[in-house]
Amino acid sequence: MGKTILKNATIVNEGQIFTGDILLENNKIQKIDNHIASIGAKEINVEGKYVLPGVIDDQVHFREPGLTHKGNIATESRAAVAGGITTFMEQPNTNPQTTTIAALEDKFEIARQSAFANYSFLFGGTNDNLEELKKLDKNACSGVKLFLGSSTGNMLVDNEEVIEKIFRNTEMVISTHCEDESTIRKNMAFYKERYGEDIPMKYHSMIRSAEACYLSSSKAVALAKKTGARLHIFHVSTGKETGLFRNDIPLEQKKITSEVCIHHLWFSEEDYETKGTLIKWNPAVKTAADRDQLWEALLDDRIDVIATDHAPHTLEEKNNLYTVAPSGGPLVQHALPAMLENYHSGKISLEKLVEKMCHNPAKLFQVEKRGYVKEGYFADLVVVDLNDPWKVTKDNIAYKCGWSPFEGNSFRSKISHTFVNGHLAYENGLFSKERNAMRLTFNR
């Protein structure tokens, strides 16, 4: 792979922005200094551009095995690299589900052969696999995932006795999808009685309601406090839920943490009229007021992480009646450009963006030597031009499903280079055919 020097970089790391050169060698960042020279090194002048740590996305659905007509680990990790995401943590609701250690290792083998970005997986808890979960080594994977509300893959865990046993029997981070199932079913029955199968999309946020989210999230938080479990609540979507989380202690001391997703920060229920089922997610995109409160909690550190919940479906699947169209959409290629748009509008600083998308996922999951621009760390880096406008079109979408909820949007910032373990994986719209991705390791 040789040596590479990024010359004249504007580096964003640990709350600071500074200029310097970065020497990459043997998968790692070897040196950060002014005016680095190294015999035989390839030099890339990035003057005027910003170098960020590669983004760590703690929640993606890459659909392999079993659902590969929507996407697979190769296609979606390739799209992720185009979006500056150098590390992903994939979810267990595939086919077969990742609910045995054997199935988990099968996924790792698929990723070893095909991933373009660094990888790990979450192990799925169910109503009946507690004994298998107990055998799982705490450093084997990212953590445990529990669906406390039903979604794609039918992995609902609704036995409260089992849930408490899972909370008591793992040292790993327990990540949860929180929506109260009985509330959703009651709401769905009400709207089906009124509209049949063709429920207007605008009612999605009332079916999968704020109440359903808060009931489930608050119950999970109460159980974590009771058991001492390490809880991480995925895709918080309501303002009310943000009151469940603390900002008076450092992230490293938190036992209960939270995540918000790009779509809940970008869209509101007003967008259902134009976007329809393309922005049908679980949990639902909710009100503009909810979105404002999510932003407030993100910026004051009650919310710790920004992720994508990347979950591709084909357009044919999405373009169905409300009751048939699946929830989820592709996001990894456009998450960082979308967040940089919020930087341009003054909503978030570059330093805070890097904290939430790079540093905090590494801290929260105790990922070894990633998420920072630091000497001795793996050379996962993204180079961004903050003033290179472009428009999302079908021609530049990298997802296997071929569409994006951002299609037609113009972004002011463009990713020019993405390095994965020191390897130039993406450059100005072109992908390397070689892969240098690695399985994540952890400091637990």
C-alpha positions in Angstrom: 0.0 0.0 0.0 3.0 2.3 0.5 3.0 5.7 2.2 0.7 8.7 1.6 1.0 12.2 2.8 -2.0 14.5 2.9 -0.5 17.9 2.5 -1.9 21.2 3.9 -4.9 19.6 5.5 -7.4 21.5 7.6 -8.0 18.9 10.3 -11.1 18.6 12.5 -10.5 16.6 15.6 -11.4 16.6 19.3 -13.0 20.0 19.3 -10.2 21.7 17.3 -9.6 22.8 13.8 -5.9 23.2 12.7 -3.7 22.8 9.7 -1.0 20.3 9.1 0.2 17.3 7.0 -0.8 13.7 7.8 1.4 10.7 7.0 -0.4 7.4 6.4 1.6 4.2 6.5 0.8 0.5 7.2 -2.9 1.1 7.8 -2.2 3.8 10.5 -1.7 7.5 10.9 2.0 7.6 11.5 2.5 11.3 11.9 0.7 14.6 12.1 2.9 17.7 11.8 3.7 20.7 9.7 5.7 20.1 6.4 6.1 16.3 6.6 8.5 14.8 4.0 9.0 11.1 3.5 10.9 9.4 0.7 8.7 7.4 -1.6 5.5 8.7 -0.2 2.6 9.7 -2.6 1.6 13.2 -1.9 -2.0 14.5 -2.1 -2.5 18.2 -1.8 -5.7 18.9 0.1 -5.2 22.6 0.7 -8.5 24.3 1.3 -10.2 21.1 2.1 -11.2 19.6 5.5 -10.0 16.2 6.8 -12.3 14.5 9.2 -12.2 11.1 10.9 -14.0 8.5 8.9 -17.7 8.4 10.0 -18.7 5.4 12.2 -22.3 4.5 11.5 -23.7 2.4 14.4 -26.9 1.4 12.7 -27.3 0.0 9.1 -29.2 -2.7 7.4 -27.2 -4.0 4.5 -29.7 -6.8 3.8 -27.3 -9.7 3.5 -27.9 -12.6 3.8 -31.4 -13.3 2.4 -32.6 -9.9 1.2 -29.9 -9.1 -1.3 -32.3 -7.9 -4.0 -32.5 -4.7 -1.9 -28.7 -4.4 -1.2 -25.8 -6.4 0.1 -22.7 -5.8 2.1 -20.5 -5.1 -0.9 -22.9 -2.6 -2.6 -24.0 -0.7 0.5 -20.5 -0.5 2.1 -19.3 0.8 -1.2 -22.0 3.5 -1.1 -21.0 4.2 2.5 -17.4 4.9 1.5 -18.7 7.4 -1.1 -20.4 9.1 1.8 -17.4 9.2 4.0 -18.5 6.4 6.3 -15.5 4.1 6.9 -17.0 1.9 9.6 -20.5 0.3 9.9 -22.3 -1.8 12.5 -25.0 -3.9 10.8 -28.2 -5.1 12.3 -29.5 -8.7 12.9 -32.9 -8.6 11.0 -31.6 -10.5 7.9 -32.6 -13.9 6.7 -31.5 -16.0 8.5 -31.6 -13.6 11.5 -28.3 -13.0 13.4 -29.5 -14.7 16.5 -26.9 -17.5 16.8 -23.2 -17.3 17.1 -22.9 -19.4 14.0 -25.0 -16.9 12.0 -23.0 -14.1 13.4 -19.7 -15.6 12.2 -21.3 -16.4 8.8 -21.9 -12.6 8.4 -18.3 -11.8 9.4 -17.1 -14.2 6.7 -19.3 -12.5 4.1 -18.0 -9.1 5.2 -14.4 -10.3 5.2 -14.8 -11.2 1.5 -16.8 -8.3 0.3 -16.9 -5.2 2.6 -15.4 -1.9 1.4 -15.7 -0.3 4.9 -14.7 -1.6 8.3 -17.4 -3.8 9.8 -19.0 -5.3 12.8 -22.5 -6.7 13.6 -25.1 -6.6 16.3 -26.3 -9.9 17.8 -30.1 -10.1 17.9 -31.9 -11.0 21.1 -35.2 -12.9 20.8 -37.8 -14.3 23.2 -35.9 -17.7 23.2 -32.2 -17.3 22.6 -31.0 -16.1 26.0 -28.7 -19.1 26.4 -27.0 -18.5 23.1 -26.6 -14.8 24.0 -24.9 -15.8 27.3 -22.2 -17.6 25.3 -21.3 -14.5 23.3 -17.9 -13.0 24.1 -18.1 -9.3 25.0 -15.5 -8.5 22.3 -17.1 -10.6 19.6 -19.2 -7.9 18.0 -20.6 -4.4 18.5 -23.3 -5.4 20.9 -26.8 -6.8 21.3 -29.9 -5.5 19.5 -33.5 -5.8 20.8 -36.6 -4.9 18.8 -39.0 -3.7 21.4 -41.3 -2.8 18.6 -42.0 -4.7 15.5 -40.2 -3.7 12.3 -38.7 -5.3 9.1 -37.7 -8.9 9.9 -40.3 -9.7 12.6 -37.8 -9.8 15.5 -40.2 -8.4 18.1 -39.1 -9.2 21.7 -42.2 -8.8 23.8 -41.7 -11.2 26.8 -40.9 -8.8 29.6 -39.3 -11.6 31.8 -36.9 -12.4 28.9 -36.1 -8.8 28.3 -35.1 -8.3 31.9 -33.0 -11.4 31.8 -31.2 -10.1 28.7 -30.6 -6.8 30.5 -29.1 -8.7 33.5 -27.0 -11.1 31.5 -24.8 -9.1 29.1 -21.9 -6.7 29.7 -22.3 -5.5 26.1 -24.2 -2.4 24.9 -27.9 -3.3 24.4 -29.2 -1.2 21.5 -33.0 -1.0 21.3 -35.7 -0.2 18.8 -38.3 1.3 21.1 -42.0 1.5 20.0 -44.9 0.2 22.0 -46.5 -2.6 20.0 -50.0 -2.5 21.6 -50.3 1.2 21.0 -49.3 0.8 17.3 -51.7 -2.1 16.8 -54.6 -0.1 18.3 -53.8 2.9 16.2 -53.5 0.8 13.0 -56.9 -0.8 13.7 -58.4 2.6 14.0 -57.1 3.9 10.7 -57.7 0.6 8.9 -61.4 0.8 9.9 -61.5 4.3 8.4 -59.5 3.8 5.2 -59.0 0.1 4.6 -55.6 -0.8 3.2 -55.1 2.6 1.5 -54.3 4.7 4.6 -53.0 8.2 3.7 -49.3 8.4 4.4 -49.8 11.5 6.5 -51.2 9.3 9.3 -48.0 7.2 9.7 -46.7 9.5 12.5 -50.1 9.0 14.3 -50.1 5.2 13.9 -46.5 4.8 15.0 -47.1 7.7 17.4 -45.0 9.8 19.8 -46.9 8.0 22.6 -45.8 4.6 21.3 -42.2 5.7 21.2 -42.2 7.3 24.7 -44.0 4.4 26.3 -41.4 2.0 25.1 -38.3 4.2 25.6 -39.2 5.1 29.1 -39.8 1.5 30.0 -36.4 0.5 28.6 -34.7 3.3 30.5 -36.5 2.3 33.8 -35.4 -1.3 33.3 -31.8 -0.2 32.6 -31.7 1.7 35.8 -33.2 -1.2 37.7 -30.7 -3.8 36.3 -27.6 -1.6 35.7 -27.5 -2.6 32.1 -25.7 -0.6 29.5 -28.5 0.7 27.3 -28.3 2.6 24.0 -31.6 3.7 22.4 -31.6 3.8 18.6 -33.3 6.4 16.4 -35.0 8.7 19.0 -37.7 10.5 17.1 -39.7 12.6 19.5 -39.1 15.6 21.6 -40.6 14.0 24.7 -38.1 11.1 24.6 -35.2 13.5 24.9 -36.1 14.2 28.5 -35.1 10.6 29.3 -31.4 11.3 28.8 -28.7 13.1 30.8 -26.1 15.7 29.7 -24.6 16.5 33.1 -21.9 13.7 32.9 -19.3 12.8 30.2 -20.3 10.1 27.7 -17.8 7.7 29.1 -19.7 7.7 32.4 -23.2 7.3 30.9 -25.0 4.0 31.3 -27.9 5.1 29.2 -27.2 6.8 25.8 -29.1 7.7 22.7 -28.9 8.2 18.9 -30.8 10.3 16.4 -30.9 9.5 12.7 -30.4 11.8 9.7 -34.0 11.5 8.5 -35.5 12.6 11.9 -33.2 15.7 11.8 -34.0 16.5 8.2 -37.6 15.7 7.4 -40.9 16.4 9.2 -44.5 15.0 8.7 -45.1 17.9 6.4 -42.9 16.1 3.8 -45.2 13.1 3.6 -47.3 15.0 1.0 -44.4 15.2 -1.5 -42.2 12.2 -0.5 -44.9 9.7 0.4 -43.8 6.2 1.3 -40.2 7.1 0.3 -39.8 8.6 3.8 -41.8 5.9 5.6 -39.5 4.8 8.5 -40.0 3.1 11.8 -40.0 5.0 14.1 -41.9 7.6 11.9 -40.8 11.0 11.0 -42.8 13.2 13.2 -43.6 16.9 13.7 -41.4 19.9 13.0 -41.6 20.7 16.7 -40.2 17.2 17.4 -37.4 17.8 14.9 -36.5 21.1 16.6 -36.4 19.4 20.0 -34.2 16.6 18.6 -31.8 19.2 17.4 -31.8 20.9 20.8 -31.0 17.6 22.6 -28.3 16.7 20.0 -26.5 20.0 20.6 -26.8 20.0 24.4 -25.5 16.4 24.5 -28.6 14.6 25.7 -28.4 12.8 22.4 -24.9 11.3 21.8 -24.7 9.9 18.3 -25.9 10.6 14.7 -26.5 7.5 12.6 -28.4 6.6 9.4 -30.5 3.5 10.0 -29.7 2.9 6.3 -32.4 0.3 5.2 -32.8 0.0 1.4 -35.9 -1.4 -0.3 -36.6 -1.4 -4.0 -38.7 1.4 -5.5 -41.2 -1.3 -6.6 -41.6 -2.3 -2.9 -41.8 1.3 -1.7 -44.3 2.4 -4.3 -47.2 0.5 -2.7 -50.2 1.3 -0.6 -49.3 2.4 2.9 -50.1 -0.9 4.6 -47.9 -2.8 2.0 -45.0 -0.5 1.5 -42.1 -1.4 3.8 -40.4 1.1 6.2 -36.8 2.2 5.7 -34.7 3.9 3.1 -31.1 4.3 1.9 -29.0 7.0 3.5 -25.3 6.1 3.9 -24.1 7.9 0.8 -25.8 11.2 1.7 -25.7 11.4 5.5 -22.5 13.4 5.9 -23.3 15.8 3.0 -26.8 16.4 4.6 -25.2 17.1 8.0 -22.7 19.5 6.3 -25.7 21.3 4.9 -26.8 21.9 8.4 -23.2 23.2 9.2 -23.6 25.7 6.3 -26.9 26.9 7.7 -25.4 27.5 11.1 -27.2 24.7 13.0 -24.1 22.7 14.0 -20.4 23.3 14.1 -17.9 21.0 12.3 -16.4 20.1 15.7 -19.8 19.0 17.1 -20.6 17.1 13.9 -17.4 15.1 14.1 -18.0 14.5 17.8 -21.5 13.0 17.1 -20.6 11.0 13.9 -17.0 9.9 14.6 -15.7 10.3 18.2 -18.9 9.3 20.1 -19.7 6.1 18.3 -16.1 5.0 18.9 -16.3 5.8 22.6 -19.8 4.4 23.1 -19.0 1.0 21.6 -15.4 1.1 22.8 -14.0 0.7 19.3 -10.3 0.2 19.2 -8.2 3.1 17.6 -10.9 4.5 15.3 -13.0 7.7 15.1 -10.2 10.2 15.5 -7.4 11.8 13.5 -4.6 10.8 15.9 -1.1 9.3 15.5 -1.2 5.6 16.0 -4.9 5.3 15.0 -6.2 3.5 12.0 -6.1 5.8 9.0 -9.8 6.1 8.4 -10.2 9.6 6.9 -12.6 11.6 4.8 -11.6 14.7 2.8 -14.4 17.2 2.3 -14.6 20.2 0.0 -17.1 22.5 1.7 -17.5 24.6 -1.4 -18.1 22.1 -4.3 -21.9 22.1 -5.0 -23.5 19.0 -6.5 -27.0 17.6 -7.0 -28.2 14.1 -6.1 -29.4 12.4 -9.3 -30.0 8.8 -10.3 -26.7 8.9 -12.2 -24.6 9.4 -9.0 -26.6 7.3 -6.5 -24.4 4.3 -5.5 -27.1 2.2 -3.7 -28.1 -1.1 -5.2 -31.8 0.0 -4.9 -31.0 3.0 -7.2 -32.9 5.7 -5.4 -32.6 8.2 -2.5 -35.0 10.3 -0.5 -32.5 13.1 -1.2 -32.9 12.8 -5.0 -33.2 16.3 -6.4 -31.5 17.9 -3.4 -28.4 20.0 -4.0 -25.6 19.9 -1.4 -22.9 22.5 -1.0 -20.2 20.1 0.3 -18.7 17.2 -1.6 -16.5 14.3 -0.4 -13.4 14.1 -2.5 -11.4 11.3 -0.9 -12.1 8.5 1.6 -9.4 6.4 3.1 -10.0 3.1 4.8 -7.1 1.9 6.9 -4.8 4.1 4.8 -6.1 2.8 1.5 -7.6 5.3 -0.9 -11.0 3.7 -1.3 -12.8 6.6 -3.1 -11.6 9.6 -5.0 -13.7 12.1 -6.8 -16.5 9.8 -7.8 -14.3 6.8 -8.6 -14.0 3.7 -6.4 -10.9 1.6 -5.9 -11.4 -2.0 -6.9 -9.2 -3.1 -4.1 -10.6 -3.4 -0.5 -8.7 -2.9 2.7 -11.6 -3.1 5.2 -11.1 -4.8 8.6 -13.2 -6.4 11.3 -13.6 -4.1 14.3 -11.8 -4.8 17.5 -12.9 -3.4 20.9 -11.3 -2.2 24.2 -13.7 -3.8 26.7 
